Amino acid sequence: QVQLVESGGGLVQAGGSLRLSCAASGRTISVYTVGWFRQGPGKEREFVAAITRGGGSTYYAKSVKGRFTISRDNANDTVVLQMNSLKPDDTAVYYCAARPGYMLVVGDYNYWGQGTQVTVSS
């Protein structure tokens, strides 16, 4: 059983940046396709970005494309979500999730972290 832990959330002003990290305990995160999701106040959870096992492919929600970048930090065995040009609408709890294999999908993830709060002030 793999456990995922997110870190890097916090409070930032609009236009600022934050860097979220997702680490796995029990197994290296490198063997999983990893996605980031978020749930804002009063909203349903939504897909943000994903990266395949090996890091060869990425996919982004339209709302974050061009502002967020998902990548693998192999030296630290983490998956990073770099968030730039943040907007108040980006305020949410951000979750990382993992699934075995190489398929890049927006759903059907097996493992989930507890989430980290990101708050963007106007």
N, C-alpha and C positions, 0 to 999 in steps of 0.2 A: 504494500500500500504506500503510495507516495503522498506526501503532504506538501502543499504549496504555501509559501509565505511571501506576501507582498510587502514592500517598503518604499518609502520615498514620498508619501503623500504629505499634504500640508496646505497652508493658506498662502495664496499668491495673488497679486493684483492682476487685473486684466492686461493682457499683452506680455505677461511674464512667462516663465518656463518652469517646468518640473520634470524630474526624471524618476520614473517608477522602476523598481526591480522586482523580479519574481524568481525565487529560489525554491528548489525542491529538496526535501529531506527523504532519505531512504533510497534514493536513486538519482543518477545524474539527469538533469533536465534536458540534456542534449538528445535523448532518445524519444522525446515527445514533440509533437506539433503543439504549439502554445498559442493561446488566444488571450486577448484582453477584452473585458466587458465592463460596462458601467451601469449603475442605476442611480439616477437622479431623484431628488425629492418628488414624490408623487408620480413617478414615471416607472415604466417597466424596464427591466434589464435589457440592454442593447449591446450588440456587437460593436467593438471598436477597431480591433486589428488582430491579425494572426500571422504567424511565421511557421514555416514547415520545419520538421526535423531536418537538420543540416543547414537550415537557413537559406535555402535556395530560392524560396518564393515567399512573398508577403502579400497581404491583402488588407485594405482599409475600408472603413465605412466612409461614405461620401462626406459626412460632416466633419471628419478629421483629416482627410487626405490633404497632403501638402503642409500640414501643421504638426502631425504626429509621425514619429518614426519608430518602428519596432525592429529590434535587432537582437542578436545573441552575443553575449559577452562570454566567450568560451573560457577565458582565463579564470573568471569567477563563477563559471557554471550558472549563469543567470540569463534571463530574458529581460531586456530593457525596453521600456516605452518612454521615449523622449517626447515631451509635449511642449511645443512652442506656441507663441501667439495665443495664449489661453484666453478663453472668453467666459463670462459668467455662466453661460449655458453648459460649459464643461464641468460644472460643479456636480459631483457625484461620488459614490463609493465605487472604486475601481477594483475589479477582480481579475486575477489571472486564472487560467484554466488550461488543462493539458489533456491530450489524448494520444494514445499510441499511434505510430505510423507516420506516413508522409502526406496524407490527404489534407488539403487546406479547406477547412469548412468553417461556417459561421455558427454551427451548433453541434450538439452531440459530443460534448466534452465530458470526460470521465471524472476528472479530479478538479477541485476548486479550492482556491484560497479563501481566507476570511475577509479579505478586502482592506483597502486603505482609502481614507477620506481625502478627497481633493476639493478644495474650496477656492473659487476664483471670485474675488471681490471687484466690483465695478468702480 
